[in-house]
Amino acid sequence: MYISHDTDGAVMGLYEEEPAVQSIRVDLETWSSIAADADGLTAWRVMDGTAVRVGPPPPPIAERRALAELQIDAICDAIYTPSASRDARYRAKHAEALRYREAGYPGSVSATDYPYLTGEAPVRGVTKRALADLVIARAEADNAFGAQAETARAALHTAADADACAAIVTTVRDAAAQLQAD
């Protein structure tokens, strides 16, 4: 692994093979550290034939954890209902679906007792039972995802480094993608 540099020691690029320009050989750990730095080409310099980090140190783990929490919140915010009014309607529809299931999925019901199911099922072209089951399943999936996101947020409190924080956020992002795909 090699890094090229100018005559002042500024890092110009990273190479697996020795480039034709001025360069030094570095170990894989150093090369990977430079590559992982968002500002690696400005934060590292070649001094006396050695790659040295001269930029600001990475943020403390507390800042990484806080950023990861914000990322998890943003992922959740993109999934959950962005409206208090819509959230209230979804909760009411879920409660109604549960009541309908607990009543044994009666065939004949009044719009007064089950306004969401009797109004929405025919418009969607499904039975009241199918709609109730769908509403319940979606609420359960949303709750399971919420629990997973909260578990991930709790795990951030013991994350040892930036890579651990990133892995936790990736887990939540992947779970969100799966929830949206279902």
Secondary structure as a PSIPRED ss2 file (coil, helix, strand):
# PSIPRED VFORMAT (PSIPRED V4.0)

   1 M C   1.000  0.000  0.000
   2 Y E   0.000  0.000  1.000
   3 I E   0.000  0.000  1.000
   4 S E   0.000  0.000  1.000
   5 H E   0.000  0.000  1.000
   6 D C   1.000  0.000  0.000
   7 T C   1.000  0.000  0.000
   8 D C   1.000  0.000  0.000
   9 G C   1.000  0.000  0.000
  10 A E   0.000  0.000  1.000
  11 V E   0.000  0.000  1.000
  12 M E   0.000  0.000  1.000
  13 G E   0.000  0.000  1.000
  14 L E   0.000  0.000  1.000
  15 Y E   0.000  0.000  1.000
  16 E C   1.000  0.000  0.000
  17 E C   1.000  0.000  0.000
  18 E C   1.000  0.000  0.000
  19 P C   1.000  0.000  0.000
  20 A C   1.000  0.000  0.000
  21 V C   1.000  0.000  0.000
  22 Q C   1.000  0.000  0.000
  23 S E   0.000  0.000  1.000
  24 I E   0.000  0.000  1.000
  25 R E   0.000  0.000  1.000
  26 V C   1.000  0.000  0.000
  27 D C   1.000  0.000  0.000
  28 L H   0.000  1.000  0.000
  29 E H   0.000  1.000  0.000
  30 T H   0.000  1.000  0.000
  31 W H   0.000  1.000  0.000
  32 S H   0.000  1.000  0.000
  33 S H   0.000  1.000  0.000
  34 I H   0.000  1.000  0.000
  35 A H   0.000  1.000  0.000
  36 A H   0.000  1.000  0.000
  37 D C   1.000  0.000  0.000
  38 A C   1.000  0.000  0.000
  39 D C   1.000  0.000  0.000
  40 G H   0.000  1.000  0.000
  41 L H   0.000  1.000  0.000
  42 T H   0.000  1.000  0.000
  43 A H   0.000  1.000  0.000
  44 W E   0.000  0.000  1.000
  45 R E   0.000  0.000  1.000
  46 V E   0.000  0.000  1.000
  47 M E   0.000  0.000  1.000
  48 D C   1.000  0.000  0.000
  49 G C   1.000  0.000  0.000
  50 T E   0.000  0.000  1.000
  51 A E   0.000  0.000  1.000
  52 V E   0.000  0.000  1.000
  53 R E   0.000  0.000  1.000
  54 V C   1.000  0.000  0.000
  55 G C   1.000  0.000  0.000
  56 P C   1.000  0.000  0.000
  57 P C   1.000  0.000  0.000
  58 P C   1.000  0.000  0.000
  59 P C   1.000  0.000  0.000
  60 P C   1.000  0.000  0.000
  61 I H   0.000  1.000  0.000
  62 A H   0.000  1.000  0.000
  63 E H   0.000  1.000  0.000
  64 R H   0.000  1.000  0.000
  65 R H   0.000  1.000  0.000
  66 A H   0.000  1.000  0.000
  67 L H   0.000  1.000  0.000
  68 A H   0.000  1.000  0.000
  69 E H   0.000  1.000  0.000
  70 L H   0.000  1.000  0.000
  71 Q H   0.000  1.000  0.000
  72 I H   0.000  1.000  0.000
  73 D H   0.000  1.000  0.000
  74 A H   0.000  1.000  0.000
  75 I H   0.000  1.000  0.000
  76 C H   0.000  1.000  0.000
  77 D H   0.000  1.000  0.000
  78 A H   0.000  1.000  0.000
  79 I H   0.000  1.000  0.000
  80 Y C   1.000  0.000  0.000
  81 T C   1.000  0.000  0.000
  82 P C   1.000  0.000  0.000
  83 S C   1.000  0.000  0.000
  84 A H   0.000  1.000  0.000
  85 S H   0.000  1.000  0.000
  86 R H   0.000  1.000  0.000
  87 D H   0.000  1.000  0.000
  88 A H   0.000  1.000  0.000
  89 R H   0.000  1.000  0.000
  90 Y H   0.000  1.000  0.000
  91 R H   0.000  1.000  0.000
  92 A H   0.000  1.000  0.000
  93 K H   0.000  1.000  0.000
  94 H H   0.000  1.000  0.000
  95 A H   0.000  1.000  0.000
  96 E H   0.000  1.000  0.000
  97 A H   0.000  1.000  0.000
  98 L H   0.000  1.000  0.000
  99 R H   0.000  1.000  0.000
 100 Y H   0.000  1.000  0.000
 101 R H   0.000  1.000  0.000
 102 E H   0.000  1.000  0.000
 103 A C   1.000  0.000  0.000
 104 G C   1.000  0.000  0.000
 105 Y C   1.000  0.000  0.000
 106 P C   1.000  0.000  0.000
 107 G C   1.000  0.000  0.000
 108 S C   1.000  0.000  0.000
 109 V C   1.000  0.000  0.000
 110 S C   1.000  0.000  0.000
 111 A C   1.000  0.000  0.000
 112 T C   1.000  0.000  0.000
 113 D C   1.000  0.000  0.000
 114 Y C   1.000  0.000  0.000
 115 P H   0.000  1.000  0.000
 116 Y H   0.000  1.000  0.000
 117 L H   0.000  1.000  0.000
 118 T H   0.000  1.000  0.000
 119 G H   0.000  1.000  0.000
 120 E H   0.000  1.000  0.000
 121 A H   0.000  1.000  0.000
 122 P H   0.000  1.000  0.000
 123 V H   0.000  1.000  0.000
 124 R H   0.000  1.000  0.000
 125 G C   1.000  0.000  0.000
 126 V C   1.000  0.000  0.000
 127 T C   1.000  0.000  0.000
 128 K H   0.000  1.000  0.000
 129 R H   0.000  1.000  0.000
 130 A H   0.000  1.000  0.000
 131 L H   0.000  1.000  0.000
 132 A H   0.000  1.000  0.000
 133 D H   0.000  1.000  0.000
 134 L H   0.000  1.000  0.000
 135 V H   0.000  1.000  0.000
 136 I H   0.000  1.000  0.000
 137 A H   0.000  1.000  0.000
 138 R H   0.000  1.000  0.000
 139 A H   0.000  1.000  0.000
 140 E H   0.000  1.000  0.000
 141 A H   0.000  1.000  0.000
 142 D H   0.000  1.000  0.000
 143 N H   0.000  1.000  0.000
 144 A H   0.000  1.000  0.000
 145 F H   0.000  1.000  0.000
 146 G H   0.000  1.000  0.000
 147 A H   0.000  1.000  0.000
 148 Q H   0.000  1.000  0.000
 149 A H   0.000  1.000  0.000
 150 E H   0.000  1.000  0.000
 151 T H   0.000  1.000  0.000
 152 A H   0.000  1.000  0.000
 153 R H   0.000  1.000  0.000
 154 A H   0.000  1.000  0.000
 155 A H   0.000  1.000  0.000
 156 L H   0.000  1.000  0.000
 157 H C   1.000  0.000  0.000
 158 T C   1.000  0.000  0.000
 159 A C   1.000  0.000  0.000
 160 A C   1.000  0.000  0.000
 161 D C   1.000  0.000  0.000
 162 A H   0.000  1.000  0.000
 163 D H   0.000  1.000  0.000
 164 A H   0.000  1.000  0.000
 165 C H   0.000  1.000  0.000
 166 A H   0.000  1.000  0.000
 167 A H   0.000  1.000  0.000
 168 I H   0.000  1.000  0.000
 169 V H   0.000  1.000  0.000
 170 T H   0.000  1.000  0.000
 171 T H   0.000  1.000  0.000
 172 V H   0.000  1.000  0.000
 173 R H   0.000  1.000  0.000
 174 D H   0.000  1.000  0.000
 175 A H   0.000  1.000  0.000
 176 A H   0.000  1.000  0.000
 177 A H   0.000  1.000  0.000
 178 Q H   0.000  1.000  0.000
 179 L H   0.000  1.000  0.000
 180 Q H   0.000  1.000  0.000
 181 A H   0.000  1.000  0.000
 182 D C   1.000  0.000  0.000
